[in-house]
Amino acid sequence: MKTALVAGGAGFIGSHLCEYLLKKNYKVFAIDCLVTGARKNIQHLIDNPNFSWIEHDITAPLFMNVSCDEIYNLASPASPVDFEKMPVYILKTGALGQMHLLELAKQNKARILLASTSEVYGDPLVHPQVETYLGNVNTLGIRGCYDEAKRFAEALSIGYKRMHGLQIRIARIFNTYGTRMRPEDGRVIPNFFTQALAKKPLTIYGDGKQTRSLCYVDDLVEGIYKLMQSSIDSPINLGNPQEITVLDIAKAVANTCGWKDYKTTFLPLPENDPKQRQPDITKAKKELGWEPKVSLEEGFKKAFDYFKAQ
Ligand SMILES: NC(=O)c1ccc[n+]([C@@H]2O[C@H](COP(=O)([O-])OP(=O)(O)OC[C@H]3O[C@@H](n4cnc5c(N)ncnc54)[C@H](O)[C@@H]3O)[C@@H](O)[C@H]2O)c1
């Protein structure tokens, strides 16, 4: 039986990953300080004898006397509302948090996977985004704390690989959605579902022609797992290459909620909001044999049930 440590295990993606690993017969330790996650996300796992949960902030060193085979680092605030509220904390989590987990991986001779982000490409000038693209990040902008934290965490991981021969994995995750997202987290899917269910006008920033590529969480978790099991120790894009405008997302969400004559309001585009997002997943397809399977219609139905219950 393998042991995995999931930092950020009480978050949206992290809790799904814990569930997935338990189904694969892993012993799972979830570490989380609940800054943006919630105990209710892992409540259904608490009685599982192979699951343990540790409340800890990874910006502080970890002293764990359990050995582990795999470490997944998903711990980081990740939504635009967090970028405004806690920029320094996000930078500390990307830097100190990743360093503490890399040290733990070194002690345990464990593999370590970093949940990086498409935000390392900033507002990209290359489309679709391929892993070799170096990005267009505004260090000083409102999103700079998150983009740079992840870029630093990637560079630190590569440093540990070079200096200590650590087995690192870097997943550059694109927009992901699904059950257990915080309704108020400010990302496009929770925003639209919450507004549509309350029959409030859907807020579109800018002209709505900017694009997003939306991956359902189950697909992403499978990609993360496949990456960990692979021998790929350079960054790899994980996301759904189906590109869709924000206007079309609004329409699809309203349709899913059965709101035919839905209303919209337009607000100015936030600073450095990416205009285009589409992963080039050629590498993931070739090296991992992975690509998303869940259609937008299917994913939106699951999201609808979840947000309605909230
Ligand atoms: N959801 C997406 O679309 C997306 C896209 C790209 C990258 N990612 C990355 O995936 C990871 C998970 O994102 P998510 O959407 O599930 O966000 P989330 O906020 O739901 O989950 C993050 C979890 O990490 C915990 N956490 C944050 N800082 C911590 C710290 N210092 N110590 C311990 N725990 C801490 C939070 O409490 C939360 O439970 C993040 O690293 C994020 O950057 C997500």
The ligand as a MOL file (V3000), in Angstrom:
LIG
                    3D

  0  0  0     0  0            999 V3000
M  V30 BEGIN CTAB
M  V30 COUNTS 44 48 0 0 0
M  V30 BEGIN ATOM
M  V30 1 N -9.0380 25.4580 -9.7520 0
M  V30 2 C -8.3430 25.8360 -10.7930 0
M  V30 3 O -8.9120 26.1670 -11.8410 0
M  V30 4 C -6.8300 25.8450 -10.7380 0
M  V30 5 C -6.1340 26.2390 -11.8820 0
M  V30 6 C -4.7610 26.2580 -11.8370 0
M  V30 7 C -4.0780 25.8470 -10.7080 0
M  V30 8 N -4.7720 25.4670 -9.6180 0 CHG=1
M  V30 9 C -4.0010 25.0730 -8.4190 0
M  V30 10 O -4.5450 23.9060 -7.8400 0
M  V30 11 C -4.4470 23.9690 -6.4130 0
M  V30 12 C -5.8150 23.7510 -5.7830 0
M  V30 13 O -6.6830 24.7980 -6.1990 0
M  V30 14 P -8.2250 24.8230 -5.8150 0
M  V30 15 O -8.9520 25.4490 -6.9370 0
M  V30 16 O -8.6240 23.4880 -5.3200 0 CHG=-1
M  V30 17 O -8.1960 25.8920 -4.6250 0
M  V30 18 P -8.7350 25.7690 -3.1180 0
M  V30 19 O -8.5710 27.1260 -2.5190 0
M  V30 20 O -10.0850 25.1610 -3.0960 0
M  V30 21 O -7.7160 24.7380 -2.4750 0
M  V30 22 C -6.4790 25.1040 -1.9230 0
M  V30 23 C -6.3820 24.4490 -0.5610 0
M  V30 24 O -5.0920 24.7210 -0.0170 0
M  V30 25 C -5.2340 25.1370 1.3360 0
M  V30 26 N -4.0850 26.0120 1.6280 0
M  V30 27 C -3.7770 27.2090 1.0570 0
M  V30 28 N -2.6490 27.6880 1.5580 0
M  V30 29 C -2.2150 26.7950 2.4750 0
M  V30 30 C -1.1100 26.7320 3.3560 0
M  V30 31 N -0.2010 27.7180 3.3820 0
M  V30 32 N -0.9720 25.6610 4.1670 0
M  V30 33 C -1.8890 24.6600 4.1420 0
M  V30 34 N -2.9770 24.6690 3.3490 0
M  V30 35 C -3.1290 25.7290 2.5220 0
M  V30 36 C -6.5770 25.8400 1.3930 0
M  V30 37 O -7.1160 25.9230 2.6800 0
M  V30 38 C -7.4010 24.9870 0.4440 0
M  V30 39 O -8.0130 23.9280 1.1190 0
M  V30 40 C -3.8440 25.3240 -6.0770 0
M  V30 41 O -2.4700 25.1700 -5.8510 0
M  V30 42 C -4.0690 26.1410 -7.3320 0
M  V30 43 O -3.0800 27.1130 -7.5110 0
M  V30 44 C -6.1310 25.4650 -9.5920 0
M  V30 END ATOM
M  V30 BEGIN BOND
M  V30 1 1 1 2
M  V30 2 2 2 3
M  V30 3 1 2 4
M  V30 4 1 4 5
M  V30 5 2 4 44
M  V30 6 2 5 6
M  V30 7 1 6 7
M  V30 8 2 7 8
M  V30 9 1 8 9
M  V30 10 1 8 44
M  V30 11 1 9 10
M  V30 12 1 9 42
M  V30 13 1 10 11
M  V30 14 1 11 12
M  V30 15 1 11 40
M  V30 16 1 12 13
M  V30 17 1 13 14
M  V30 18 2 14 15
M  V30 19 1 14 16
M  V30 20 1 14 17
M  V30 21 1 17 18
M  V30 22 2 18 19
M  V30 23 1 18 20
M  V30 24 1 18 21
M  V30 25 1 21 22
M  V30 26 1 22 23
M  V30 27 1 23 24
M  V30 28 1 23 38
M  V30 29 1 24 25
M  V30 30 1 25 26
M  V30 31 1 25 36
M  V30 32 1 26 27
M  V30 33 1 26 35
M  V30 34 2 27 28
M  V30 35 1 28 29
M  V30 36 1 29 30
M  V30 37 2 29 35
M  V30 38 1 30 31
M  V30 39 2 30 32
M  V30 40 1 32 33
M  V30 41 2 33 34
M  V30 42 1 34 35
M  V30 43 1 36 37
M  V30 44 1 36 38
M  V30 45 1 38 39
M  V30 46 1 40 41
M  V30 47 1 40 42
M  V30 48 1 42 43
M  V30 END BOND
M  V30 END CTAB
M  END
